[in-house]
Amino acid sequence: MLKDLFTKKKRYATIPSERAKQEVPEGLMTKCPTCRTIMYTKELKKNLNVCDSCGHHHRMTAYERINSLLDAGSFVEYDKMMIGKNPLDFPTYEEKLEADRVKTNLNEAVVTGEGDINGFPAVVAVMDARFRMGSMGSVVGEKITRAIEVAIEKDYPFLLFSASGGARMQEGVLSLMQMAKTSAALQKLSQNGGLFISVMTHPTTGGVSASFASLGDYNFAEPGALIGFAGRRIIEQTIRQELPDDFQTAEFLLKHGQLDRVVPRKEMKKMITTILDIHQHA
């Protein structure tokens, strides 16, 4: 007995077989990039893609965001079948567009339409970073402009959720022209007394941040969102100074007066409903 008591027992670790690995469905679990907590993907989606442990806001698809914001069954989509071409004959561009269509089940990087938010009608545009990193080409600019024009015609508020890497390089100057076109449409909305609520999500950068994303009557952002025009390294090299750790985050922009509020995702619908209610009775 004494011998058994002091004898070290060998412990063995088992390595899952290839068959066992294959039996675990892909995408079943998600690891939070901030706190490293591993959670069921299904539970994460029920929580609006917000980590329960640390509050990290994971990205949402365009339709996930629409479903979280609009009243059930009220959404009517605009221009769903509008697709982009290759105006500059950029090599392999059309193949990349088709690959993204298959991967995301979207025809472009923005979904536009109208619906109700707690009973208040609104026109919405929601960008999806899975499609060409949410970059703004001719179709994205056209869809957003058309949505703004419908908001003017129907006298509806216009809401836009940005998630973008900026202008789409494969369309060159045609992409850059969308900055002016969307900004001009928003100016027309403002002149007609329309309301524009801009919500910047992670990431909102480049030509999108420098155009329509920053032109809201209310400019909101989700916690921790990366928001900026040029990259951090480029700015540091240009001004020859080291930037703060929180530079180009939503919280940094709020502190320096470039945002009206940082709104957690779970509070977004309530916040927007309050604003729509105020302006309806204004």
Secondary structure, DSSP 8 states (H G I E B T S, - for coil): -HHHHHS----------HHHHHHS-TTSEEE-TTT--EEEHHHHHHTTTB-TTT--B----HHHHHHHHS-TT--EEESTT-----TT--TTHHHHHHHHHHHHS-SSSEEEEEEEETTEEEEEEEE-TTTGGG-B-HHHHHHHHHHHHHHHHHT--EEEEEEE-SB-GGGHHHHHHHHHHHHHHHHHHHHTT--EEEEEEEEEEHHHHTTGGG--SEEEE-TT-BEESS-HHHHHHHHTS---TTTTBHHHHHHTTS-SEE--HHHHHHHHHHHHHHHH--
